[in-house]
Amino acid sequence: MKLRAMLVHGLLVMSALLLILQPASASEWHSIAIGARPLNITANRDAIWVCGADELVANSTDGGKTWNVQHLVKGGAVLLAIGAAGERFVSRWPPSHRE
């Protein structure tokens, strides 16, 4: 059941990316390594935020072309949700107790 939930969640994340990012032809798509696997995504004004494995929190202000890793702990917790409220506040779940 966990695997099925992870697959469904992965599809939702990919769907959100497709809705947020401007359309591009298949030849323009490429992978960008950001240090860990992103599991959730949100957008706030002109920024895209992701969270995921290894306590990953990263953002992009250029439509996903480049990413700024804000927080990453190898072997850390898996962050399952991220939300933005205002320009300077981003919330994630579960919260990290290491900071």
Backbone as a chain_set.jsonl record, in Angstrom:
{"seq": "MKLRAMLVHGLLVMSALLLILQPASASEWHSIAIGARPLNITANRDAIWVCGADELVANSTDGGKTWNVQHLVKGGAVLLAIGAAGERFVSRWPPSHRE", "coords": {"N": [[0.814, -1.192, 0.0], [2.008, 1.219, 0.72], [3.792, 1.658, -1.395], [2.049, 2.058, -3.53], [0.785, 4.427, -2.692], [2.997, 6.137, -2.712], [3.58, 6.144, -5.46], [1.254, 7.315, -6.517], [1.433, 9.796, -5.269], [3.82, 10.718, -6.408], [2.983, 10.991, -9.07], [1.133, 13.055, -8.746], [2.841, 15.136, -7.963], [4.388, 15.436, -10.277], [2.359, 16.202, -12.047], [1.644, 18.664, -10.943], [4.023, 20.08, -11.397], [3.958, 20.213, -14.179], [1.776, 21.88, -14.548], [2.612, 24.261, -13.348], [5.053, 25.07, -14.515], [6.105, 26.721, -17.514], [4.992, 25.764, -20.765], [7.057, 23.551, -22.644], [9.002, 22.192, -25.314], [9.706, 18.696, -25.847], [12.415, 18.411, -26.369], [13.555, 20.41, -24.882], [13.512, 19.646, -22.234], [15.264, 18.645, -19.297], [17.177, 16.933, -16.77], [17.858, 18.0, -13.426], [20.105, 17.816, -10.855], [19.481, 18.027, -7.438], [20.346, 17.177, -5.019], [18.722, 15.505, -3.427], [15.757, 13.438, -3.453], [12.927, 15.086, -4.598], [9.659, 15.342, -3.191], [7.318, 16.755, -2.895], [5.611, 19.721, -3.985], [5.187, 23.262, -4.269], [3.975, 26.54, -5.123], [4.773, 30.001, -4.912], [4.057, 33.148, -5.591], [6.544, 34.156, -7.687], [8.134, 31.979, -7.236], [9.077, 28.539, -7.071], [8.754, 25.892, -4.845], [10.199, 22.982, -3.398], [10.104, 19.946, -1.468], [11.463, 17.081, 0.307], [13.133, 13.907, 0.43], [15.846, 13.37, 2.769], [15.464, 15.687, 4.233], [15.115, 17.727, 2.383], [14.741, 21.009, 1.215], [14.127, 23.207, -1.278], [14.31, 25.876, -3.697], [13.184, 27.557, -6.697], [13.488, 30.316, -8.787], [13.323, 30.789, -11.413], [11.573, 29.34, -13.001], [12.305, 26.675, -12.693], [14.71, 26.175, -13.937], [17.128, 26.617, -12.606], [18.12, 25.724, -9.251], [17.962, 26.505, -5.772], [19.247, 25.156, -2.989], [17.928, 25.187, 0.11], [17.896, 23.807, 2.489], [19.287, 20.753, 3.58], [19.863, 17.565, 4.749], [21.817, 14.91, 4.78], [20.714, 11.628, 5.131], [18.701, 12.475, 6.71], [15.318, 13.241, 7.827], [12.26, 12.527, 5.989], [10.617, 14.967, 4.287], [7.303, 15.632, 3.861], [5.408, 17.503, 3.051], [5.001, 20.852, 1.871], [4.516, 24.334, 2.148], [3.751, 27.686, 1.239], [3.582, 30.895, 2.66], [3.28, 34.044, 2.179], [6.083, 36.16, 1.221], [8.46, 35.517, 2.554], [8.189, 33.271, 4.167], [8.174, 29.856, 4.571], [6.686, 26.775, 5.112], [7.103, 23.465, 6.333], [6.414, 19.886, 6.511], [6.999, 16.8, 8.118], [8.097, 19.057, 10.731], [11.586, 19.908, 11.131], [13.643, 18.862, 13.782], [16.219, 19.354, 14.22], [17.282, 21.812, 13.76]], "CA": [[0.0, 0.0, 0.0], [2.904, 2.375, 0.747], [4.329, 1.858, -2.745], [0.985, 2.646, -4.348], [0.621, 5.816, -2.252], [4.153, 6.888, -3.2], [3.431, 6.324, -6.9], [0.197, 8.302, -6.731], [1.972, 11.092, -4.867], [4.775, 11.102, -7.442], [2.223, 11.463, -10.227], [0.579, 14.362, -8.4], [3.937, 16.104, -8.004], [4.714, 15.676, -11.681], [1.246, 16.964, -12.622], [1.773, 20.045, -10.47], [5.135, 20.683, -12.128], [3.52, 20.507, -15.54], [0.857, 23.013, -14.509], [3.299, 25.469, -12.904], [6.09, 25.457, -15.465], [5.624, 27.081, -18.832], [5.142, 24.657, -21.709], [8.324, 23.438, -23.364], [9.033, 20.998, -26.146], [10.434, 17.587, -25.224], [13.858, 18.603, -26.536], [14.0, 21.392, -23.904], [13.483, 19.055, -20.895], [16.473, 18.003, -18.819], [17.197, 16.684, -15.33], [18.754, 18.813, -12.613], [20.337, 17.188, -9.554], [19.406, 18.999, -6.346], [20.876, 16.592, -3.795], [17.827, 14.504, -2.858], [14.541, 13.262, -4.241], [11.799, 15.917, -4.195], [8.419, 14.587, -3.046], [6.156, 17.633, -2.926], [5.909, 20.988, -4.646], [4.225, 24.351, -4.149], [4.437, 27.774, -5.759], [4.448, 31.228, -4.205], [4.413, 34.243, -6.481], [7.423, 33.734, -8.776], [9.037, 30.924, -6.762], [8.632, 27.162, -6.931], [9.406, 25.272, -3.689], [10.052, 21.53, -3.276], [10.652, 19.306, -0.273], [11.544, 15.656, 0.067], [14.05, 13.055, 1.184], [17.012, 14.023, 3.374], [15.02, 17.007, 4.7], [15.314, 18.671, 1.28], [13.915, 22.185, 0.923], [14.811, 23.95, -2.339], [13.411, 26.737, -4.464], [13.613, 28.054, -7.997], [12.807, 31.558, -9.166], [13.396, 30.931, -12.872], [10.769, 28.309, -13.651], [12.9, 25.35, -12.536], [15.979, 26.034, -14.659], [18.149, 26.472, -11.567], [17.543, 25.488, -7.926], [18.721, 26.9, -4.59], [18.956, 24.262, -1.873], [17.854, 25.956, 1.351], [18.126, 22.904, 3.624], [19.516, 19.372, 3.17], [20.583, 16.778, 5.759], [21.955, 13.535, 4.296], [20.247, 10.681, 6.131], [17.687, 13.146, 7.518], [13.918, 12.839, 7.696], [11.567, 12.785, 4.73], [9.623, 16.027, 4.406], [6.2, 15.209, 3.011], [4.574, 18.605, 2.577], [5.587, 22.185, 1.935], [3.553, 25.368, 1.803], [4.303, 29.034, 1.323], [2.659, 31.926, 3.128], [4.028, 35.289, 2.105], [7.331, 36.097, 0.467], [9.615, 35.055, 3.317], [7.875, 32.189, 5.082], [7.841, 28.566, 3.984], [6.453, 25.786, 6.15], [7.257, 22.087, 5.861], [5.922, 18.905, 7.459], [7.086, 17.187, 9.528], [9.169, 20.032, 10.981], [12.871, 19.357, 11.555], [13.986, 19.193, 15.159], [17.68, 19.475, 14.267], [17.702, 23.209, 13.542]], "C": [[0.864, 1.264, 0.0], [3.419, 2.699, -0.654], [3.285, 2.522, -3.63], [0.787, 4.117, -3.982], [1.775, 6.682, -2.753], [4.051, 7.142, -4.702], [2.375, 7.368, -7.227], [0.711, 9.69, -6.389], [2.972, 11.606, -5.909], [4.08, 11.63, -8.69], [1.608, 12.837, -9.969], [1.645, 15.453, -8.462], [4.29, 16.445, -9.451], [3.617, 16.485, -12.369], [1.327, 18.423, -12.215], [2.902, 20.764, -11.195], [4.709, 21.082, -13.537], [2.584, 21.705, -15.579], [1.573, 24.321, -14.189], [4.287, 25.975, -13.954], [5.481, 25.805, -16.813], [5.87, 25.923, -19.792], [6.49, 24.709, -22.44], [8.27, 22.181, -24.218], [9.88, 19.938, -25.457], [11.942, 17.775, -25.331], [14.417, 19.604, -25.521], [14.049, 20.831, -22.479], [14.833, 18.453, -20.547], [16.402, 17.862, -17.306], [18.197, 17.606, -14.646], [18.889, 18.132, -11.258], [20.295, 18.269, -8.475], [19.775, 18.366, -5.009], [20.026, 15.533, -3.154], [16.561, 14.453, -3.712], [13.425, 14.183, -3.75], [10.515, 15.085, -4.173], [7.169, 15.458, -3.088], [6.582, 18.984, -3.489], [4.809, 21.995, -4.333], [4.813, 25.56, -4.856], [3.954, 28.96, -4.946], [4.963, 32.384, -5.028], [5.293, 33.728, -7.613], [8.361, 32.605, -8.376], [8.33, 29.572, -6.728], [9.427, 26.573, -5.775], [9.163, 23.775, -3.736], [10.605, 21.082, -1.931], [10.715, 17.817, -0.55], [12.496, 14.93, 0.984], [15.223, 13.871, 1.703], [16.713, 15.459, 3.81], [15.21, 18.099, 3.649], [14.276, 19.783, 1.294], [14.71, 22.995, -0.095], [13.805, 24.823, -3.069], [14.052, 27.158, -5.776], [12.817, 29.312, -8.304], [12.855, 31.797, -10.671], [12.671, 29.802, -13.601], [11.368, 26.918, -13.588], [14.198, 25.149, -13.293], [17.148, 25.853, -13.695], [17.444, 26.37, -10.215], [18.508, 25.93, -6.839], [18.326, 25.98, -3.448], [19.045, 25.081, -0.59], [18.195, 25.111, 2.57], [18.28, 21.487, 3.083], [20.346, 18.686, 4.248], [20.645, 15.346, 5.253], [21.602, 12.565, 5.422], [19.168, 11.267, 7.034], [16.288, 12.623, 7.215], [13.398, 13.117, 6.283], [10.514, 13.856, 4.995], [8.527, 15.76, 3.38], [5.364, 16.341, 2.437], [5.316, 19.924, 2.741], [4.524, 23.185, 1.507], [4.182, 26.731, 1.994], [3.216, 30.006, 1.748], [3.429, 33.242, 3.173], [5.352, 35.085, 1.395], [8.459, 35.423, 1.23], [9.347, 33.885, 4.233], [7.467, 30.947, 4.316], [7.738, 27.569, 5.12], [6.602, 24.398, 5.547], [6.752, 21.129, 6.931], [6.548, 17.559, 7.141], [8.216, 18.188, 9.724], [10.429, 19.337, 11.448], [13.143, 19.788, 12.984], [15.487, 19.348, 15.327], [18.145, 20.907, 14.166], [17.763, 23.954, 14.845]], "O": [[0.512, 2.26, -0.632], [3.475, 3.862, -1.052], [3.598, 3.439, -4.39], [0.638, 4.961, -4.866], [1.566, 7.821, -3.169], [4.394, 8.227, -5.172], [2.573, 8.207, -8.106], [0.464, 10.649, -7.121], [2.967, 12.79, -6.248], [4.533, 12.601, -9.296], [1.565, 13.683, -10.863], [1.39, 16.554, -8.951], [4.466, 17.614, -9.796], [3.911, 17.358, -13.185], [1.107, 19.316, -13.033], [2.757, 21.928, -11.567], [5.061, 22.158, -14.023], [2.598, 22.468, -16.545], [1.191, 25.376, -14.697], [4.342, 27.171, -14.24], [4.458, 25.244, -17.203], [6.846, 25.187, -19.647], [6.981, 25.78, -22.798], [7.575, 21.221, -23.883], [10.682, 20.255, -24.579], [12.675, 17.33, -24.448], [15.63, 19.649, -25.316], [14.585, 21.494, -21.591], [15.477, 17.826, -21.389], [15.658, 18.583, -16.641], [19.239, 17.946, -15.206], [17.886, 17.895, -10.584], [20.977, 19.289, -8.575], [19.536, 18.968, -3.962], [20.548, 14.716, -2.395], [16.331, 15.306, -4.569], [13.013, 14.074, -2.596], [10.31, 14.228, -5.033], [6.07, 14.945, -3.297], [7.761, 19.339, -3.47], [3.648, 21.628, -4.154], [6.007, 25.598, -5.151], [2.869, 28.933, -4.366], [6.173, 32.578, -5.148], [4.828, 32.932, -8.429], [9.299, 32.302, -9.113], [7.146, 29.477, -6.402], [10.647, 26.732, -5.723], [8.064, 23.332, -4.069], [11.454, 21.745, -1.335], [10.112, 17.329, -1.506], [12.652, 15.279, 2.154], [15.555, 14.923, 1.157], [17.582, 16.33, 3.765], [15.438, 19.26, 3.988], [13.075, 19.524, 1.375], [15.831, 23.42, 0.183], [12.604, 24.551, -3.062], [15.271, 27.124, -5.945], [11.604, 29.353, -8.099], [12.479, 32.867, -11.151], [13.093, 29.363, -14.671], [10.972, 26.052, -14.368], [14.739, 24.043, -13.289], [18.042, 25.041, -13.932], [16.327, 26.858, -10.046], [19.72, 25.755, -6.963], [17.185, 26.021, -2.988], [20.106, 25.604, -0.249], [18.715, 25.62, 3.562], [17.504, 21.06, 2.228], [21.414, 19.175, 4.616], [19.641, 14.635, 5.287], [22.127, 12.671, 6.53], [18.763, 10.636, 8.011], [16.113, 11.682, 6.442], [14.016, 13.84, 5.501], [9.627, 13.672, 5.828], [8.792, 15.675, 2.181], [4.678, 16.151, 1.433], [6.147, 20.083, 3.635], [3.728, 22.912, 0.608], [5.063, 26.896, 2.837], [2.085, 29.951, 1.265], [4.156, 33.503, 4.132], [5.697, 33.966, 1.014], [9.334, 34.813, 0.615], [10.22, 33.531, 5.024], [6.534, 30.975, 3.513], [8.604, 27.523, 5.993], [6.264, 24.182, 4.383], [6.664, 21.488, 8.105], [6.622, 17.202, 5.965], [9.19, 18.177, 8.971], [10.359, 18.29, 12.091], [12.904, 20.938, 13.353], [15.978, 19.462, 16.449], [19.305, 21.194, 14.461], [18.096, 25.139, 14.864]]}, "num_chains": 1, "name": "protein.A"}
